[in-house]
C-alpha cells in the first residue's frame, strides 16, 4: 500500500539537544550583527555539551532552512557551516520542507542512523526570518525583511495552476469544519481560539527562549485591560480572518535548534556516563498539494495512523503533544485527530485551560509558534528540544510536574507536509 | 522515447479559446482538474482532454483577509482588502468547491461578501458556476455564486 512506512531497521536515540532564544536579532543591540553561523554554532554547542559528543566524532550533519535564498543569499546552504561547528570535511545535507523542515531534518538524521550508515549525526535548523542580507555586504550586516516577507506565502503554492485560483483557505479550514461538525456558534469558536492563545502564552511566559516572556495578563494590562478575555476580543487582537486573530498567528522570529542523533551502541555508552538519551520510535511523513481541501486533516490523519501502526500506541498513551501551530487551531486539530482528547471535546478542554504545562492535556508547552516564536527551518527542532527537556525534567519555567514518558510530535508545513514522531523516555 | 504533451500550456491555450478543460482517465474514468499527467486514483497515464460543464457545489466558504500577524491595527483599518483576479476581494472569498465531474479543490468564490457569507455558510452546499477570469497577461478560472434558484 502506498505511503506506508516501516519500523527503523535499528534503534535510534537523541543524545543531545540545543536551542537558541527565538526573537528578532535587529531589535536588540546585543544581537545586531548575528549571522546564521552564530545561531547554528550556539544551538549545536549546547547540543554537544549536552551529551559530550563533539564535531570530530559526528559523522555527518543535516541542516534545515526554508528561506536560504531570500534571507541568507545562499545556495548549497548547508556546506558553509561545517567549519563553524568543528565538522569541516564531513558530509552535509540541506533540506527545505517549509514549516515542516525541522521535523524532516530529524527524520533524515534518524533514517541515517537506522540504516546503519553512521552512528552519530547532527540535525540542525536555522532561520533568520525577520531580516535579510544587504546585497554585496557581509552577513553581519542585515536589514529588516520588509516586503520580502509577503512573497513567502504564495511561494509554497503550485505555480502552474493553483497559485492563481486564490484559494488560500488554510487559516480557517479547520475551525469552519469543526463548527459544522460539532455545532459550535461563531462566538464559541472565537472563545475557544482565544483560550488557546491564553493557554499558549502561559506556557511561553516562563520559557527564557520564547519571544513572548510576559503573561497575557501583563500584556492586557499594558493596553489598559484588567480582563484578558476582553483584551483578546479587542482591537489589540484583531481578526486576520473570520477565525484567526493576531495572537493566534505565528510570531515570525529568528533562531536555531539542534539535536545529536545516535545508534543504540552509542546510546548505551552515553547512558553509562549519565546522559539521559531519548528513543525515537518512529518518524512518518505525508505530503499533498496545497489546493487539496482540508489538507491539514488529510495529511495529519495519514501520518498519525502510520505512527500508531508502527508503535502499537494510541492517543491514550501520549503524555505530551507538540504540534506545529503557526495557525493556532492546529492545536485543536492535532489533539482530536491524535485521540489525545475525545472527539468533539477538545474545545471544552481548551476553554477549561487544560492544555497548559500544568494542565491535564499539555500541548506545546514551550508556547508554540504563536507565543514561543516561529523560525521556520528551526521550529520543528525547537519542538524536539522542548520534548527532550520535558522528558528529562530539565525545562526552565514551564516544566511539567510529572515527567512525560511518551511524546507525540506532529509537524505540518511546506506545500504541504505532515510528520509524526513518537519519543519514548 | 514517448513525447509528452505540455499539459499546463494546453490548459491555458484552451482558456484563451473560451474552454475550461480537465483531463479524464481512460482507464478508470477519474477526472483531474486542473490537468495532471497521472491519475490520482489508478495511476493511469492515458488521459483524455474534456471540457467541463462548469457546474459545481460550494462545500465551504472562508473569510481570510490577512496572512500575517505582522500587520498593524492601523493598516488593517485602512485596508480595503485589495483585488484578486481583477475583482475586488470584498466580493469574493476563499472556498472549497466540488466540480460536477468529481474533483474538489480550494479556490475563490465570487458573489460572496462579508454581508452574506455567514448566511450562505449555514446553507451549504450551494450551487456555483465556473467562469474564466482575466488576469494580467493570462486567464485563469474562478467560481461564481449566482444566488439560489427561485
Interface residues (C-beta under 8 A of the other chain):
Chain A: X149 X150 X153 X160 X161 X162 X164 X165 X166 X167 X168 X169 X171 X172 X173 X176 X177 X180 X186 X235 X236 X238 X239 X240 X241 X242 X244 X246 X247 X249 X250 X251 X252 X290 X291 X292 X293 X294 X370
Chain B: X8 X11 X34 X59 X60 X61 X62 X63 X64 X65 X66 X67 X68 X69 X70 X71 X73 X76 X84 X85 X92 X94 X95 X96 X104 X105 X106 X107 X108 X117 X118 X121 X124 X135 X138 X140 X141 X142
